[in-house]
Amino acid sequence: MSTRIKRVNMAKPEYETSETVVFWDMDNCPLPNGYDPCLLAPRIDTELEDLGYDGPLMIVAAGNLYGIPNEFLRALSSTGVLIRHCIRGLYSMVIEYLDSRTSQSPMTLMLITTDSSLLDSVVCQIYKGVYVGYNLLLAHPPFYEIEDPHHRSLVYVGAEWLWTRYSLLKVSGFEEETRGLVDIGGFQKFSCESCHVDSFRNFADFIEHCETSELHQALREREWEREKAEREKAEREREWEREKAEKAEKAEREKAEREREWEKAEKAEREKAEKAREEKAEVEKAEREKADEVEKVEREKAEREKAEKEKAEKEKANNLEIGDEGGESSFEQMNLKEFEEDSNEERKKQMMDLRKNFMEQMNVAEEE
């Protein structure tokens, strides 16, 4: 979006010398800080003349004047701008003006506002043919964007400016050489819509009325109460937003804490399960080692028993052979005293067993 001019066209022939009425919403489209109010009317006049609008020009500034310095209003009035105290906005004033107009001669209507309901109503009436012969011009601050579909898609929009120092309010140095402003629609130079009074002799009477009228006192008090209520409402909303943000932050912290606790618990469970697996593996390893040791001992015992058995059988066979050949038992030839004094108890026992077996065999052989 351009910061200078959005869209402008030269005036069509039927609007070059026709009337032009400008309604400026002072509440929604204030002048930039430091902007000289004496330059407003000449600046609008210059911009319109550059586009070929050379007919009579009327500018109406309307808004809630409470709090606006008198010097500002006096300077604005000195350039021919009509000032209207209006606390309800432009809507009713513009619609009433258009409805009261009986002539269908061409006229240019310029609206400087962000009131979408006003714009929609005017465009709708032009589109339907209720308002005939109007050429629509628009101006609004950069932050305000007309929603789609844009009004130019329904009716002809001769020009559209941004309400900035770089667009409609740009000072070129030629603003003082302008035509005089006129009263086109029966507007008085000063009027108060709140009191429906427009018979003020001069600016001083108008200001005195606004400052001293009982109705205005009541309206000011009501306005102050409204502003106070709005401030309190805004403060409540901010407090609610803060509480909402704090609750959301607290909920996030609690959620994060729960997640950390869950992760900690899961980690502890994993460590516990891992420790249990390691302990089980250690027990199984010890049992295997024990089983291997028992198996080894049993195997060694079996091997010893087998070896001893083989040895005993071999010795028995040898003794039988010796007995058969010599005819006299080797046990009978042994020195029994030396045998009994043998210090090797195991060998002594084996020999005693062999001797006993041998004697039994001998006895069996004799009986046969």
Secondary structure, DSSP 4 states (H G I P E B T S, - for coil): --SSEEEE-PPPGGGSSSEEEEEEETTTSPPPTT--GGGHHHHHHHHHHHTT--S-EEEEEEE--TT--HHHHHHHHHTT-EEEE-TT-SHHHHHHHHHH----S-EEEEEE---HHHHHHHHHHHHHTSS-SEEEEEEE-TT--PPSSPGGGTS-EEEEEESSTTTTT---S-TTS-PPP---SS--SEEETTTTB---SSHHHHHHHHHH-HHHHHHHHHHHHHHHHHHHHHHHHHHHHHHHHHHHHHHHHHHHHHHHHHHHHHHHHHHHHHHHHHHHHHHHHHHHHHHHHHHHHHHHHHHHHHHHHHHHHHHHHHHHHHHHHHSS-HHHHS-HHHHHT-S-HHHHHHHHHHHHHHHHHHHHHHH-
